[in-house]
Amino acid sequence: MGDIRRRPTLTYGDADGCGLAFVYGWSDDRMEVITVEADAELLRLSAKPQTFDIARQPSSLKVAVHIYGGPIRSFPFCTDIVLVPGAPDERWRAIAGLITIEMLPITDSISGAPRQRATIRLSNAIFENAEGVRVSQAPPIVLTAVVGWFSG
């Protein structure tokens, strides 16, 4: 088991998403998750990549890292079913950096419903925990997931 107060590694192997623009990526050990929640309408997200300064978008763009004490089998995102109370986590929120978001229209191969492939690139981010400890991102973080669907 890991210490939830450890610094994030900021390395993610896979991603998923839902809603109009909610994407999350997880570490290979499933003990760390990054979440990106963007107000697609307010930010006017489109197929044209757009770059935003995280420090200047506090309500329309939220980026956070969740650190868990052990591997999480089923993440508490993009679901309306909660079988087990959420695992305790330490949250680090992005307070600075640049984020580029691209939303390419696609068609769901199963339902034929319109969806979007969100590609998110995070650069030079600074994350801060509740105690004011900061960690800086070195290599860029790139997440790609299909969004445009809602659970329920």
N, C-alpha and C positions, 0 to 999 in steps of 0.2 A: 504494500500500500504506500501511497505517496502523501506528502504533506501538502494540504491545500494552500498553504501560505508560500509555496515555492514560486519562483519567478517563472513566467511563461516561456516556453521554448520558441513559440511563434512559427512552428513548422507543422503544416497540415497536408495530409495525403489525399483526402477525398472531400467532396462537398455535396450538399443537397439544398433544396429550397422549397418555398411555397409562397402563397400570397402574391401580392403584386411585385414585391421586391424584398424578400427575406431570404438570405443565404447564410448557411452555416457550414463550417469546415471543421474536421476533427483530426487530431494527431493519430499516428499509427497505433499508439497504445490506448487510445480512446479515453485518455485522462485529461484532455484539454480540447476545448472547442472555441472557435471564434465565430461570432455572430455579426452579421451586417444587416441592419434594418434601414431601408431607404423609403422615403415617401415619394413613390414614383411619379405621382401627379404633381406635387409641389416642386420637385426637382426637374420635371419635364424630361424624364429618362426616355431614351430612344435608341435606335440602332447606331446613331453617331456617338462614339465614345465621348463622355463628358468627365472632366476632372473637377473635383471639389476639394477645398481646404476644410478638413475635418473641424478645425477650431472655429470656423465661421458658420457651420451648419449644425448647431446643437440640437435642434428639435426635429429637423427633417432627415437627419442622418445619424444613426447610432451604431458604433462599432465597439464590441466588447469581447473580452476573452474570459472564459469560465474555466477555472482549474478545479478538478475533482480529486478526491483522495484515492480513487480506484477506477478501473475501467467502467465506462457506462455502456451497457448493452443497447439500451434504447434511449435516444436523446429526447429531452422534453420540449422539442421544437416541432412545429408543423403537425401537431396532433391534437385532437380534442379528447383523447382517451388517456387517462392517467391511472395506471394500475398500481403503482407504488409511489409513495410520497417522494418528491424530488430529492436527489442526493445533495448534501451540502456542497457549496462551491464558493470559491473566492473569485470575485470579479475584478477585472482590470478594464477600465474603459479608455478608449482612445481619446486623447485630448489634443493631439496635433498630428499632422501628416497629410498626405494627399491620397485621395481615392478616386480611381477612374472606373466608371460604370458604363457598360455597353449592354443593351437589351435587344437581341436579335429575335424577330418573330419566327416561330416555328409552328408546326402542326403536330399535336400529340399523335403518335403512330397507332395507339390503341383506340382512343375515343374520337380522334379527328378534331378535338377541340383546339382552339388557338392557344398557344403558350408562348413563352419567351425564354430564350437561353440568356441568362444573366452571366456576364463575365466581369469580375471585380478584381481590380489590381490595387493593392495597398502599398504605398511607398513612404519611407521615412517616418513611420508612425511612432508616437510616444504613447505608451499605455501607463495608467496610474491606478493604484489600488486605493482602498478606503483610507489607508494610513498615509497616503501621499508618496509612497515608494513608486519610482518610475523605472520603466524599462524601455529601451529604444529598439526598434526593429532594424535589422541589418539587410538581409536580402528581401526583395519584394515578395509579397504574398499574393498569389493568384488563385481565385476560386471561380469555378464555373458550375452552374446548376440550372435546372429548368424551374421556372416560376410561372405564376399565372393560374394556380389552382389553390383551392381552399379545402381544408379537412371538414368533415361534417357529414 
